[in-house]
Amino acid sequence: MEINGHHLDRPLAQGGMGIGISLDGLAGAVARAGGLGVLSSAYAGLHEPGFWDDPKGVSLKALTRRIRQARDRAGDRGLVGVNIMRAVSDYKEQVQAALAGGVDVIISGAGLPLELPKLVGKASVLLAPVVSGGRVANLICRYWLKHANRLPDLVVVEGPFAGGHLGFKDEELAADREPALADLVREVRKALAPYEEKKGRPIPIIAAGGLVDRADVQAALEVADIAQLGTRFIATDECDADQAFKDRIIQARDEDVMVIESPVGMPGRALKSPLTLAIAQGDRRPPATCYKCLGPCNPATTPYCISRALVASAQGDWENGLFFSGAHVGKINRQTPVADVFTEVLREGGTL
């Protein structure tokens, strides 16, 4: 598949999962298999010496290096991307660090990445905003076209069954209100059509959120161009998370997942852990030190430090960790190499 001057061998993407879940190990393996491997920029320096002395500075340097390492792992196959949350306080610096690493794709959600085209300038990088429906897709396209004469190269449509932060209101996540991913993709496709006609090129859609097995992927590929898996890739040999996190995913059932209120200001989906259950009961664990990592987070009122909680999960700390997970985690019951995921979810030959 050709995407505005870049080639993707196989129609499978891996969600960018932070903190420390998808770094160069997982992203490089997915790209080596011919897909779009995605690092999370969130505290990419987690495993570096001196991290807690200067988490932002250490992480920016680590992000550049880890993107290069992911590309080295991939060889000449696939694409290497980075997911940068718009909610982070050093958004501009993270974009610059990703460009310095030679990233192929910048994916950005958790807020509206309206200034992203101006931040990347003329760099040869694909831009992919994350949207939850046609209205947001139209808003971003209209703004980018007006202010930067640019359109997205891809669009990630993330449905309500995804793990991590969700672009939906709480009432939209009620069992009888959750929109189907296929309907959201069709809605976004319709919103993109006039912009595609204007620029004379397609804008491929990545369908994401709750996809685990072959049936999920094939259904997604009937309406979208690329299918994205997140939680499924945690249970792989190459995932950068601690083995204890992988084991929790493998052991979890669908009923072990809950929707939480995140300090980011968006709902999120995670495993029912001691932390998430305590917070849901009104417990508060204020941060001892605030690193000002998220713009929307107020340390005086936040129920817990999400960065510390995500670091704990990446290290396998069940008592203190926030273990993000997709809604259909119960379908995952074993750990495999990344290459086996491609074989299992794609048709013969791994293509359409």
BELMORA-V633420 format. One record per residue. N is the residue number from 1. SS is DSSP state (h for helix, s for strand, l for the rest). OMEGA is omega as a letter, one per 40 degrees, with the letter a starting at -180 (999 if undefined). Layout:
N&SS&OMEGA, N&SS&OMEGA
This chain:
1&l&i, 2&s&a, 3&s&i, 4&l&i, 5&l&i, 6&s&a, 7&s&i, 8&l&a, 9&l&a, 10&l&a, 11&l&a, 12&s&i, 13&s&i, 14&s&a, 15&l&i, 16&l&a, 17&l&i, 18&l&e, 19&l&i, 20&l&i, 21&l&i, 22&l&i, 23&l&a, 24&h&i, 25&h&a, 26&h&a, 27&h&i, 28&h&i, 29&h&i, 30&h&i, 31&h&i, 32&h&i, 33&l&i, 34&l&a, 35&l&i, 36&s&i, 37&s&a, 38&s&i, 39&s&i, 40&s&i, 41&l&a, 42&l&i, 43&l&a, 44&l&i, 45&l&a, 46&l&a, 47&l&a, 48&l&i, 49&l&i, 50&l&a, 51&h&a, 52&h&i, 53&h&a, 54&l&a, 55&h&a, 56&h&a, 57&h&i, 58&h&a, 59&h&i, 60&h&i, 61&h&a, 62&h&a, 63&h&i, 64&h&a, 65&h&a, 66&h&i, 67&h&i, 68&h&i, 69&h&i, 70&h&i, 71&h&i, 72&h&i, 73&h&a, 74&h&a, 75&l&a, 76&l&a, 77&l&i, 78&l&i, 79&s&i, 80&s&a, 81&s&i, 82&s&i, 83&s&a, 84&l&a, 85&l&i, 86&l&a, 87&l&a, 88&s&a, 89&l&i, 90&l&a, 91&h&a, 92&h&a, 93&h&i, 94&h&i, 95&h&a, 96&h&i, 97&h&i, 98&h&i, 99&h&i, 100&h&i, 101&l&a, 102&l&a, 103&l&i, 104&l&a, 105&s&i, 106&s&i, 107&s&a, 108&s&i, 109&l&a, 110&l&a, 111&l&a, 112&l&a, 113&l&a, 114&l&a, 115&l&a, 116&h&a, 117&h&i, 118&h&i, 119&h&a, 120&h&i, 121&l&a, 122&l&i, 123&l&a, 124&l&a, 125&l&i, 126&s&i, 127&s&a, 128&s&i, 129&s&i, 130&s&a, 131&s&i, 132&l&i, 133&l&a, 134&h&a, 135&h&a, 136&h&i, 137&h&i, 138&h&i, 139&h&a, 140&h&i, 141&h&a, 142&h&a, 143&h&a, 144&h&a, 145&h&a, 146&h&a, 147&h&a, 148&h&a, 149&l&a, 150&l&i, 151&l&i, 152&l&i, 153&l&i, 154&s&i, 155&s&i, 156&s&i, 157&s&a, 158&s&a, 159&l&a, 160&l&a, 161&l&a, 162&l&i, 163&l&i, 164&s&a, 165&s&a, 166&l&a, 167&l&a, 168&l&i, 169&l&a, 170&h&a, 171&h&i, 172&h&a, 173&h&i, 174&l&a, 175&l&a, 176&l&a, 177&l&a, 178&l&i, 179&l&i, 180&l&a, 181&h&a, 182&h&i, 183&h&i, 184&h&i, 185&h&i, 186&h&i, 187&h&i, 188&h&i, 189&h&i, 190&h&i, 191&h&a, 192&h&a, 193&h&a, 194&h&i, 195&h&i, 196&h&i, 197&h&a, 198&h&a, 199&h&i, 200&l&i, 201&l&i, 202&l&i, 203&l&a, 204&s&a, 205&s&i, 206&s&i, 207&s&a, 208&s&i, 209&l&i, 210&l&i, 211&l&a, 212&l&a, 213&l&a, 214&h&a, 215&h&i, 216&h&a, 217&h&a, 218&h&i, 219&h&i, 220&h&a, 221&h&i, 222&l&a, 223&l&a, 224&l&a, 225&l&a, 226&s&i, 227&s&a, 228&s&i, 229&s&i, 230&l&a, 231&h&i, 232&h&a, 233&h&i, 234&h&a, 235&l&i, 236&s&a, 237&l&a, 238&l&a, 239&l&a, 240&l&i, 241&l&i, 242&l&a, 243&h&i, 244&h&i, 245&h&i, 246&h&a, 247&h&i, 248&h&i, 249&h&a, 250&h&a, 251&h&a, 252&l&i, 253&l&a, 254&h&a, 255&h&i, 256&h&a, 257&s&a, 258&s&i, 259&s&a, 260&s&i, 261&s&a, 262&l&i, 263&l&i, 264&l&a, 265&l&i, 266&l&i, 267&s&i, 268&s&i, 269&s&a, 270&s&i, 271&s&i, 272&l&a, 273&l&i, 274&h&a, 275&h&a, 276&h&i, 277&h&i, 278&h&i, 279&h&i, 280&h&i, 281&l&i, 282&l&i, 283&l&i, 284&l&i, 285&s&a, 286&l&a, 287&l&i, 288&l&i, 289&l&i, 290&l&a, 291&l&i, 292&l&a, 293&l&a, 294&s&i, 295&l&a, 296&l&a, 297&l&i, 298&l&a, 299&l&a, 300&l&a, 301&l&a, 302&l&a, 303&l&i, 304&s&i, 305&l&a, 306&h&i, 307&h&i, 308&h&a, 309&h&i, 310&h&i, 311&h&i, 312&h&i, 313&h&i, 314&h&i, 315&l&i, 316&l&a, 317&l&a, 318&l&a, 319&l&a, 320&l&a, 321&l&i, 322&l&a, 323&l&i, 324&s&a, 325&l&i, 326&l&a, 327&l&a, 328&l&a, 329&h&a, 330&h&i, 331&h&a, 332&l&a, 333&l&i, 334&l&i, 335&l&a, 336&s&i, 337&l&i, 338&h&a, 339&h&a, 340&h&i, 341&h&i, 342&h&a, 343&h&a, 344&h&a, 345&h&i, 346&l&a, 347&l&i, 348&h&a, 349&h&i, 350&h&i, 351&l&i, 352&l&999
